[in-house]
């Protein structure tokens, strides 16, 4: 048994107390995936809003020019 084992304790005992819990790396990966989905949905909504606005302007006629 080395110095660190005496100082920090038994690794197996410490690991046993965290059994069944989500690891920090798994949690971070889950949050990254969730954030990506959220930003992708936001971008899709913005793109759809632009498309709707563009189609609305096209339906007003060829000479329609929005006021500045």
Secondary structure, DSSP 8 states (H G I E B T S, - for coil): --HHHHHH--HHHHHHHTTTS--HHHHHHHHHHHHHHHHHHHHHHHHHHHHHHHHHHHTT-TT-----
